Amino acid sequence: MIVVVGGGLAGLTCAYELGRIGLSPIVLERGGHFGGKLMSSEGYGGLPIEHGVHGWWKGYGNFLDLLRGLYGRDGWEREVFAGPYFSRFTARLADGRIVTMSRPPPVEDEPRIAPVVNAAIQMVKQRAMSMADVASLTRFLVTMIAFDHTKDYATWQDETASGVADDLGVSKRAQELVLANFSLASAFSPLDRISAAAFFSSANFYIFDAQASLEAKWLRSHPDKLVFQPLRAAIEDQGDCVAYARVLGLGAHDDKVDSVYVDRAHRGVIAVADVTRTPRDLLDPDTAWPASEERELALARATLQHLDNVWLALADGGDSGHGSAVPEAWLGDSTRPTSPSDPRWLDVESADGDGKRVRVLENRFVTLGTLDARDVPDGTFREVLWERSPNHTPPAEIERLKANLARATHLLAMHAANITTPSHLPLYVGRIDGELRAYAGICTHFGGRLRYDRGLRSFACSLHGSRFDARGTRSCGPAEASLLAFRLVDRGDGRIDVRIRRPPKIRADYVVLATDVRPMQHILQASPALQKFPVVRDLFRMRTTSVTVVRFVLGRRIDDVLAIFSGFRTLDALFNVTKLQGVQLDDYRDRVHEVIELQILRDRAAGALSRDELLRTIRAELREAYGWSEEPEILEPVHVALHRDVYSGFDPESEAVRPTTESGPEGLVFAADWVQPDDGAWYMERAVRAGRLAARAIARRTGKDPERVPLIPPVRTPWNLRDLARVGRRGVDFVTRIIEDLLGVNREPL
């Protein structure tokens, strides 16, 4: 069994390629959509709603090859891509002037350095930069031209792009108007938060190596329709499974990753219509379950595959045995167990409100210790492990409970992944309305210590005000998850067992971790068996970039496909304005409004503005940037969302801990944009390449031919300027003079 964790472009590409070479992966995606950072959907009257810029550059060789295989017919590119189109750069200078540059659609034979030269010339003409500012860029440009990803990445990954720019004499104005905008657009990071290695790598990929002229085409519609639906269909046509399931953690034995723990509420379900009075084996591949969804059936089987047989049958329900028929499940042979305490019974729980779908679960409870029944109060709760009030439970048993709970704290990370797992768990126990209950006394928001309020019959966190009722359910405050619950079982001899339920698991031969940074860290936080490996511990140091996303319908038309701004309050923190109906200009030629997405870096001041102030500022600055006579109307609905920790950071700290595809423990392969690339590749190309590298690694480990998984090298053509620049100091000086002569640079300021 091969489990791919993450349904983004990298994970789906990996699964697709594995299926093509005869392996059978199962893809698990925790969210309500596939596509990762290329998320898209439909809304606003049927217009595509996209997150991010969905452009395709010529250098996206693997992405193009993937789509070519999915579509498999001549002329498919005209169905998928449009363009190239012009783009806009608008800046508000320190003196209040607005300067705008519109880059025309690039042409095929345009010299590779032409976009930089043309931008510099326009800035000088508008007196946004002086010739001295332009001249200050030359040595930095030459160093960038000389950069080779496979040879030089390690050399520059310990320095920031801003630090190198300062060292090479780039003026602050040139950094702000030229370098910073490229950094934001290519890596979601300002100059002081991106390594020089990442900056040089992206610049070479888009300008000097793979991209002869920054020629970009754009998807004609949203990616789900054009990319992810065909990709998922191809994976399922191969007989493989793509399903929604939240992965909680990973397990390992003998230093090999061999299991994937999933949320009970996000696993496969079975249609009750498929359950008959005659016992049928769920794990028998020849038994048909036509009313159940194929992917749900595959997921249900995956979580139970380590059992020899799982029998399902209908039984008469109700106390008298004459109620409506209910499904039951058990292990072993097809004979139904007769005793309610028979260990062969499995849990069957409803997966919806009307009981038409059910989940089958193992009774995976582990006893952590035993309490004296007199220590469990009636009508209230008390903390029994760490508070000083005397207990009837022997001290040795209290210490046993403490030790076992300490070993089980990773289950709290599975339950509420956003908190730091404490070294110990307070245990609140009580008998409420005749029912035994027990909870971990840790707030699921930030890990604060809870206290039980007898007057309000609720648990309260003093840190941020979260409260939880007597059933452990959140009632108010920033916490999102309920409390971690334990099962108390009265043994009838004056003692009560404290048990915890283990989540369902999938036994896997190999696991591909293809999530974003924070989900990856959450999963590893809840995987204690993996934390002894240095590469896993290092991954907790990796950083991310978050953005505030503002989507709205603008009451006027804009024909820009991509716009980049500098010097504004909100737009200054912005690296693009994307028209969410994409570039389907012909389809929407008569429109009088625009669906817009602004992406604002969270760590800038604009991300902290109130909703009303943010929208007022955006309207005023759009009017100023475009030179409109009046502020545009923003039509409802307006959506403001904080995309937390979505984008991988490329600062020196993250670069130092970025793993390679195969640097994890045995049985675990990495595939995501936080993986150290073997060659320069960015955005969609980076994701597809990472997925294919992971598929090659799995193929190699399973005895398959890895060469059957295609890997297209970056598009590179010889360039004498690079060869000269790599000669050393003399080469750098020589190429610098060539560029200065080309620019007609006069080092004296205007």
N, C-alpha and C positions, 0 to 999 in steps of 0.2 A: 504494500500500500504506500503510495506517495501522496502526501498531503501538501497542497500549496496554500499558504496562509496569506490572504490578500487578493482581492479581485480587481486590482488596478491593471494598467497596461503591462507591467512587468510580470505579474503573477499569471494573467491570462495568456500572455505570450509563452511563458514557460510551460503551462499546461497544454497549450495547443501543440507546441513542438514535441512534448513528451508523448502525446497521443499519436502523433504522426510517425514515431519510431516504434510504436507497439507497446508502450507503457500505459498504465491506466491511472491517471491522477484524479484527485478530488480537490476542487477549489472551494475554500471557505471564505466568505466575505461577511464581515460583521454589520455593515451598513445596509441601508435600504436601496442601494444602487451599486452598479459596477462602474469602474472607470477611474477610481482614485481621484487624482488631481485634475483629471479631464472630465470631471463630473458635468453632466448636462441633463436637462429635462425639458418638458414643454410647459409653457405657461403664458400669461399675458395674451390671451386670445389665440393661443396656438403657436405663438412665435417660440423658436428654440431659446431656452435659457441656458447659457453656457457659463462656466466658471473658468476664467483664464483666457488666454489668447491661443487660438487653435490654428496656428500657421504651420505650414510645412515648407521646409527648406530643402534645397537640392541635396544637401549633405545627409539627409535622413535616409540613408541607404537601406538600413534594416527595416525601418518603418515602411518604406515604399515596397520593399520585397515582401513584407508580411501582408500588406493590403493587396498586392498583386496576386498572391496566392489565394487570398480570400475571395476576390472577385473573379479571377480566372477568365477574363474576357477582354477583347480588344476595346479600346476607347474608355476603359473604366475610369481613368484619371479625369476625364471631362465630367463624369458624373459626380466625382468626389471633391475636386478642387476647382477653385476659381482664382483669377488674378494672374500676375501680381498687381497690387494696388499701391497708391501713394500713401505716405505717412506724414504726420505732422509733429514738429517739435516747437513748443512755445515756452518762452522764459520771461519772467519778470525780473528785470535787473535791479541792482541796488538803488539806482536813481529813479525807479518807478516805471521806466520805459518797458514796453512789451515788444519783444522780437519774436518773429515766427519764421520757421523754415519748413517748407513742404518738400519732402523728398519724392521726386517723381518715380513712377514704376521703374525698377532697374531693368537693364537690358543684358542679354546673355553674354556679350563679349566685353562688358565693362571691366576695366582694370580693377584688380582686387583692392587696391588702396584708394580707388576713386571715391567711395562714399565718405571716407574720412577727409579727403582733400576737399571735396565739394562742401561738406559741412563747415570745415574751417574757413573756406573762402566766403561762404554766406555770412558766417558770424563776424568776420572782419569787415565785410561790406556794411553790415548793420551796426558796426562798432560795438558789438557785444563782447568781442575779444580783440586784443591788439595783436600785432604781428609778433610781439615778444611772447605773448601767451601761446601763440601757435608754435613758435620756435621752441618753447619749453617742453612741448610734447614730443619732439623728434626722438630724443634718446629713449624715452619710454616706448615709443612706437617701434623703434628698432629692436629693443630688447624683447618686445612682444613678438615681432616677426621672427626673431631667432629662436623662440621657444618651441621645443618639441615635447609633446605630452609624455611619450614613453621614456624620454631621456632626462627631462628637466623638471618634471612635476615635483619630485621630492626636494629639489633644490630650492623651490620657491614657496613651499607650503607652510613654512614657519613664519612667513612675513605677511602682513596685510597689504592689500593693493595700495591703500593710502600711504603706508610707510614707504613702499618702493617708489611711489610717485614723488613723495617728498625727497627721497634720496637722489632721484634722478632729475630733480629740479623742475618738476611740473608745477606751474603756478596754481594757486588756489582757484582762480577763476576758470582755468582750463580743466581742472579736476571736476569742478561743479558742473560745467556746461557740456563737457565731452565724456569724461570717464564715468562719472557717477550715474549718468542716465543709462549708459550701456550696462553697468553693473546691476542696476535695479531691474532692467528689462531682461537680462540674461540669467540672473541668479537670485533675484528677490532679496538682494542684500546691498546696503550702502558700502562705500569703499573701505570704511574702517571695520567692517564685519565680514569681509570676504578675503580669503587668502590670495596672494599674488598668483599662486599656481592656478587656482580656479579661474581667476580673471583672465590670465593669459590663455588658459585652455579654451575657455568659451570664445574669446576673441579670435583665436586661430581657427576654431571650428566654424564660426559664422562668417569670418571675413577672409582669412588668409589661406586656410586649408580646404575645407569642404565646400566653401561657398564663394564662388567666383565674384559675386556681386551683391550679396545679401538679398538675393532674389527669393521672395517668399510668396507661396500660394496659400490660400485659405480654404478651410473646409466649407462646403456649400451649405451644410446644415450642422446640427449639433453632433458631437462625437458618438453619442449613444446610438444614433441611427446609422451613421456612416462607418463606425469602427467597432463598437462594442457589441451591438446586436449580431453582426456577421461573425465576429470572433467567437462569441458565446455559442452561436448556432453551430459553428464548425467544430467546437470542442464537444458539444453534446452529440453531434452526428457521428463523432468517433467513438461514442459510447461512454464518454467520461462525464463526471458530475461537476456541476457548478451550482453551489447552494449558499444560502444565507445561514451563517452560524458564527456566533461570537466565540473566538478562541480565547480561553482564559489563561492558559499556561502550557508549558511543555514538560515532559518527563523524560528521564534518562536512567539507564541501568548499565553498569560496567562502562561508563563514560561514553555511551552511545545514546543519542536522542532516539526514543522509540515510541513516544506517545504524545497525543495532542488532547488537552482537556477543553471541552466545549461547554457553553452555557446550556442548562436544561431547557431554557425557553427558546433557544435558537437552534434546536436540532431537529432531525427528521420526524415527520408525523405520518400517521397511517390513517386512511379513510376508514371509518367504521363500516361503511358499505362493503368493504372488502373482507370483513371478518364474518365468518359463518359459524354455525354450531359445530361443524366438524373441525377439529384442530388442524391448522395449517402452519407450516414452518416458514417463518419470516425470512430465514437465511437461505432457504432453498431457491437457487436462481431459476429453477424451472417452474416455480409456483407463481402464477400471475396475480397481480394486485392492480387491476385496471383502473379503479377509481382513485388511487393514490398517485400523486405527482411523482414522476420518475426521479427527479432530483431529491425529493424528500425521502422517497423510498431508499435511494442509495445512501443518503446520510444516516437514516435510521439503521440500516444494515452495517454501515461503517462503525457506528458506536457500539454495536453488539457483536461484531464479527469474531471476537475472541471467544465467544460462547459456541458450543457445538450446535445447539438447536435452540430456537425461540418459538414456542408454540403459541398461537393465538386462537381463541374461540369465544363464541358468545355464551353467556350463562344468564339464567334468570336472576334479576336483581331484586332489591327490596328485602325487608326483614322477613317476609313470609315466603320469599322465594318465588313470588308470582308477579314481581314488578317487570318493568321493561327490561329487555335483554341488554346486558352490558358486556364489553370485551374484557377478557382475562388473558394473562400471559404467564408462562412458566418455562422452566428449563427441563433438560433431560429427555425422557421419552414422551410420546404423545398422550400418555395417560394423565388426566388432570389430577393434581394433588387433592387429597381429601381433607387434610388438616390445615387450618388457617395459619399455623406456625411452621408449615413445611418450608424449608429454606429454598425450595425450587421456585417459589412464587416470585414474579417480577412485578414491579409497580406499573400500573396503567393509569395515566392521568389525562384529563381532557385538555386539548390544545386550543379549544375555542369555546365560546359561550353556549353554543347549542349542542355540544357533545358529538358533533359529526366527525371530528378528527381527534386522534389520541396519540400520546407519546408512550413508548415502552422504555422503562428505565430499570436499571439494576438497583437493588437495595444496598448501595455502597456506603453504609454507615460505619464509622470507626469510633469505638469507645475510648474516650480520652481519660476517664477517671470516674470516681464515684463519690457522691456527697451523702452525708447523713441527711435523712428526710427532714429533720428538725431545723436544718440550716436553710430550708426553702420556705420563705414566709408566705402567708396566705393574704391575698388582697393587695400586695405591694411587691417591690423588688428590693434586693440588697446585693451589694458586691461582696463576694465570698472569698476572694483570693488575696487581695492586697490591702483592704481596710483592716483596722486593728480590732474591730468588734470580735468577740470570741466565737469560735466555731465548735460544733459537736463533732465535725469530721476530723479524724486523726490528722496531726500535722504531716505525717508522711504521705497521706493521701492528697493533702493540699499541695505539697511540693510536687507530687507526681502530676497533678492537674496542671500546675504552673509550667512544668517542663514540657508536657505534651502540647499545651496551648502555644508555648513559644515555638515549638517545631511546626505548628499548624498556622503560624501567622501569615504564611504565603497565601493561604486561602482567603484572607482578608483582602490581599492585593487582587486576587481573582474576583472577589465580590465588588470591590470599589477601587478601580484601578488608578484613580487620581490622587490617592493619599499615599503618604510614606508609611510603609509597614513598620509598626513599632516593635521593640524588642520583646514586649510582653502584652498580653491582652487582659484587661479587667473583665470579670465575668459577673454579670447581673443575672440573678435567678429569682423566680417568684411563681406563685400559683394565682392566676387571675381568672375569675369566673370559673373556677374549678379546673382550669387548664394549666399544665406545667409549661413554663416558658423560660428561655435563657437567651441572652444576647451578649455580644462583645461590646464593652462600654467605650467604644471608639467612634467618634463622629465620622461619617463617610464622606465629609467634605474635605477636611484638611487634617484629620487624625486627632482632633481635640478630645480630651478626656470628658466623658459624659457624667452627669449627675441625675439621679432620679428625683423628680419633683412630685412628692406624694399628693400635694394639693391639686395640681393640674393633671396628675396621673400621666406624666410624660417624661421622657428623657430630654435633657437640655444641654447644649454645648455653649460654654461661656465665651468661646473664641469669636464666632460669627453668628450666633443666634439660632442655629438649626435646632429643631425639636422633632422628636419621634414619639408616636403614641405607644400605648401598652402592647400593641402588636408589632412594634418595631418599624412601623411605616412612617416615613417622613411626613410631617404635618406643616412645617414652614422652614424658611431659611435656605441658604445656598446649597445644602446637601441635596444630592440627586438620588442616591441609592438608599434603600432601607437598611436597617441594622443587620449585621451578620448574625444569624440565628443558629442556635444549637438545639438538639433534641434531648429532652429530659425523659427518661424512661423509669417509671417506678417499678422496682424489682419485687415489691411486696414484702421485703424483709427489713424495712426501715431504711433502705439505701436507695439512692437514685443515680442511675448511670447518666453521664454527660457524653453525648455522642455528636459527631459532626458528619455531615453528608459530603462525600466526595463527588465531584462533578463527573458526568459521563466522559469517557475518553475514547479516542480512536488510536488503535495501535498502528504505528507507521514504521515502514522500513526507512523512509527518508522524509524529511520535512523541508520545504522551501519557505523561508520567511521573507515575504514580499510586501510588507505593510509600510506605512509611513513611520517616521522616527518615533513619535510618542506611542503609538500602539505597539511597536516593536519593544520599546522600553517597558511598557506595562506588562506585556507577555513575559519578558525575561525577569521582571521583578517578582512575578508569581511562579518562577521556575527555579527553586533553590538548588536542584540537582545540576543546573548549568552554571551557577554563579561562581563555581570554583575555577572556571576557565578564564584566563586573563582577557581574552578577546571579548567575552561576554561582559565582564566587569567594566571594561573600557567603554563599551557602548552606552553606558549610563552618563558618560561625559559629553556625548554628542548633543549639539544644540540645534535649535530650530528657529525659523522666522515666522511670525504670525502677522496676519493682515486683518484690517477691518474692511469688510466688503459692503458696499452700498449699491443696491440695485434699485432702479426707478425707471419710470417712463417719463421721458422729457417731452414737453409739449411743442417740440419743433424738430425739424429734420437736420441731421448732420451726416455728411457723406464720408467723413474720416473713417478709415478702418482701424487705424492704430494712432493714438496720440500720446505723446510723452511731454510732461510739463516740468518746469523748474522755477523755484522762487516764490511759489504761492503758499498760503497757509495750509490748505487741504491738498491742493493739487501738487504742492511741493513734495508731499509724502507719497505721491502717486507715481506708479511706473506705467500705468496705461489707462486709457479709457476704451473699453471694448463695447462695440455695438452687439448686443446679445442676439440679434437676429442674424449674426454673422455677416457675410458679404453677399448675401442674396439680394443684391441691389436691383436686379431685374425683377425679382419676385415682389419687391416692395417699392417699386419705382414711384408709386403714387402716394406713399405714406406721408403723413404730416407730423409724425411723432417718432421718437427713437427710444428703444429699450437699451439702457446704459448700465454698465457695471464699472464702478470705481473701486480700485484695490489700493488701500492706504496702509502703509506700514504701521503696525500696531505700536511700535516703540516711539513713534513720532507724536507730537502734541495733538494732531488732528484726531487720533484714535481715542482720545479722552474727552472729546466734545460731546455735549448732549445731542440727542437726535435733532431737536429743532435748530440748535445752533449750527450743527453740522450741515443740515440741508440749506439753511440761509447762506452759509459761507460758500457752499458748492455753487449755488445759483449765482451769487455775486461774482465768484471767480470765473465761472464759465462765461458769463457776460463779458468780463474783462479780457479773458484769454482769446475769445472769438470776435471781440469787437462788436457785439450786438448792441442795439440801441436800448434794449430793456432786458430785464432779467427774465429768463425762460420760466415757464410754468412747469412744475414737477407734478405729474399726475399720479394719483394713487393706483395701485398700492406701492408703498416704499418699504423696502426690506433692508434692514441694517443687521449684519451678522459679524461676529468676531470669529474668524477661522483660527482657532487656537493651535499653535504648534504644528502646522500643516507642512510647511516647506522645510526641506533639509537645509541646515546652515553650512556654510563653506568657510567659516572662520578658522584660523590656525588651530584652535582647540579641537574643533571637530575633525579637521584634516589629520590630526595626530592619532585619532582613534578610528578612522574610517577603515572598515575591514575589507578584505577581498572576498570574492564569491565563495571561495573554499577555505577560508581561514577559521571557520567555526569548528565546534566539536564534531566528532564522527556522527553522521546521520543528519546533520543540519547544513543547509546551503542558503546563502543570502542572495536576494535579488530585489534591489530597490535603488532609488537615487541616492541613498546614503552609503551605498557600496562604493569602494574605491574602483573607478573604472580602469580597465586595462588599456584604454585608448580614449582620446578626446571624443566625447559625445554628450549632447545636452537635450533636455526636454524629452519629447516623445522618442527620439532616437536613443537617448540614454536608457529609457525604460525598456524598449524592445531589445536593445543590446544586452541589458542586464538579465532579462528573461531568457534570452537565448544562451548566455553564458551559464546560467543556472541549469538549464536543460542539458547542456553539454556535460556539466559536472555530474548530473544524475546518470546520464547515459554511460559515462566512463565508469562510474561505480557499479553499475548494473551489468556491465559486460557488453553494452551496446556500442555501436560505432558513433563517437561524438561528432564526426564529420558529417553525419546525416542531418545534423542540426545546422542550418546555414548561418554564417556569420560574415556579413558584408563589411569589409574594411572601410574606414573613412575615405572619402573622395579626396585624393591629393594629386596635384600636378606639380612638376618641377618648377621652382621659382629661384632664379639666380640670386635675388636679393637675400633670401634666407641663407643660402650657402655662404654668401659674403659676410653676412652678419654673424655667422657662427664661427668665423675665423678667429675671433678674439677682439681685443681692444681696437686693433687697426681696422678690422672688418666693421665693427660698430661705428667707428668714426667715418669710414668711407660711406656706408649706407646712410648715415645721418646727413652727410653732405649732399648725397643724391636726393634725399627727400626734401631737404631745405631748398635745393635748387629747383626741384619740381614745384614746391609751394611758392617759390619766389620770396622766401622768408627774409625779412629785414629785422634783425634782432633788436633794433631800436624801437621803443614804444611809439605808438601813434601820437 
